[in-house]
Amino acid sequence: MITTKSAEERKRFWELLAETRPAREAMKKATLVKAQIIDIPFAQFEPQPEVRRCSRLCSNGRPCQLPALEGYEDCLRHYRWHLMHQAGYALPLPEDALSLQETMGHTVDLVLTHRISADEARAVAELCRIMEKNLARCQHELDAVAHRR
């Protein structure tokens, strides 16, 4: 209940209430109207040119999917790996747990066939241990690069 001090204030209150009645009724109708679908035109983007992807397969059989270097079929990681001395020994690029195991297996073969020394094999084993600790982070970052382009 509204309490006012004078009859004049009560009169002014009822006048304001009467003045706002059409606006209140319009608002009430607007809330009762069924929702309408509004078509909003969005800007059309030009299709991006297809990005060439690395042709190498990972050790688990899936394609690499990183962008290929200009004029090459390999991504930067595979291109650099195959320029290294280790690639001459047919060691796989250590990019996941399976390829790290393959690297260790190849290293054992290289030691047994006297193509590398035991010290070199220990260095490879230590590097594989370090790489194994970094696998999850590296895979997350590689996935981000592969999906960005």
C-alpha positions in Angstrom: 0.0 0.0 0.0 1.3 3.4 -0.9 1.2 6.1 1.7 1.3 9.7 0.7 1.2 12.8 2.8 -1.4 14.8 0.8 -4.3 14.4 -1.6 -2.3 16.2 -4.2 0.5 13.6 -4.1 -2.1 10.8 -4.3 -3.7 12.4 -7.4 -0.3 12.8 -9.1 0.6 9.2 -8.4 -2.7 7.9 -10.1 -2.1 10.2 -13.0 1.4 8.8 -13.6 0.1 5.3 -13.2 -2.6 6.0 -15.9 0.1 7.6 -18.2 2.3 4.5 -18.1 -0.5 2.0 -18.6 -0.2 1.9 -22.4 3.6 1.3 -22.1 3.1 -1.4 -19.5 0.5 -3.1 -21.7 2.7 -3.0 -24.7 5.5 -4.5 -22.8 3.2 -7.3 -21.6 2.1 -8.0 -25.2 5.7 -8.1 -26.3 6.6 -10.7 -23.8 3.7 -12.9 -24.8 4.5 -12.8 -28.5 6.0 -16.0 -29.9 9.7 -16.0 -30.6 10.5 -15.1 -34.2 13.5 -16.3 -36.2 15.6 -13.3 -37.4 17.9 -13.9 -40.4 21.1 -12.1 -39.8 23.3 -12.0 -42.9 27.0 -12.8 -42.1 29.9 -11.8 -44.1 31.1 -14.5 -46.6 34.7 -15.4 -46.2 36.7 -16.4 -49.3 37.8 -20.0 -49.1 41.4 -20.4 -48.0 43.7 -22.1 -50.4 44.4 -25.7 -49.5 47.6 -26.0 -47.5 49.9 -28.9 -48.6 50.6 -31.3 -45.7 53.6 -33.4 -44.9 53.7 -36.7 -46.8 55.5 -38.6 -44.0 53.6 -41.1 -41.9 54.1 -41.2 -38.1 55.2 -44.4 -36.5 51.6 -45.1 -35.5 50.5 -45.0 -39.2 48.7 -41.7 -39.1 49.8 -38.9 -41.5 52.0 -36.1 -40.1 49.5 -33.3 -41.0 52.0 -30.5 -40.4 52.2 -27.9 -43.2 54.8 -28.9 -45.8 57.7 -26.7 -46.6 57.6 -24.7 -49.9 58.9 -26.9 -52.7 59.2 -30.0 -50.5 56.9 -32.8 -49.4 58.1 -32.8 -45.8 57.3 -30.5 -42.9 60.1 -28.7 -41.3 60.6 -31.3 -38.5 60.8 -34.2 -40.9 63.0 -32.3 -43.3 65.5 -31.4 -40.6 65.5 -35.0 -39.2 66.3 -36.5 -42.6 69.3 -34.1 -43.0 70.8 -35.3 -39.7 73.4 -38.0 -39.3 70.9 -40.1 -37.3 68.6 -40.5 -40.2 71.5 -42.2 -42.0 71.2 -45.0 -39.5 67.4 -45.3 -40.3 66.4 -44.1 -36.9 62.8 -42.8 -36.9 62.0 -39.3 -35.9 61.2 -39.7 -32.1 57.8 -38.1 -32.1 55.7 -40.4 -30.0 56.1 -43.3 -27.6 56.1 -45.9 -30.4 58.9 -44.1 -32.3 60.9 -43.7 -29.2 60.8 -47.5 -28.7 61.8 -48.0 -32.3 64.7 -45.6 -31.8 65.8 -47.6 -28.8 65.5 -50.8 -30.7 67.5 -49.4 -33.7 70.1 -48.2 -31.3 70.6 -51.6 -29.8 71.0 -53.0 -33.3 73.6 -50.3 -34.1 75.6 -51.2 -31.0 75.4 -54.9 -31.7 76.6 -54.4 -35.3 79.4 -52.1 -34.0 78.2 -49.1 -36.1 78.0 -46.9 -32.9 79.8 -47.1 -29.6 78.2 -47.9 -26.3 78.8 -44.3 -25.2 76.8 -43.1 -28.2 74.0 -45.6 -27.4 73.9 -44.3 -23.8 73.6 -40.7 -25.1 70.7 -41.8 -27.4 69.0 -43.6 -24.4 69.3 -40.6 -22.2 67.8 -38.3 -24.9 65.0 -40.8 -25.4 64.2 -40.6 -21.7 64.1 -36.8 -21.8 61.9 -36.9 -24.9 59.5 -39.3 -23.3 58.9 -36.8 -20.5 58.1 -34.1 -23.0 55.7 -36.2 -25.2 52.4 -34.9 -23.9 53.3 -31.3 -24.2 54.9 -31.7 -27.6 51.8 -33.6 -28.9 49.5 -30.8 -27.7 51.5 -28.2 -29.4 51.8 -30.2 -32.6 48.1 -30.7 -32.7 47.6 -27.0 -32.3 49.9 -26.3 -35.3 48.3 -28.9 -37.4 44.8 -27.5 -36.8 45.7 -23.9 -37.1 46.3 -24.0 -40.9 
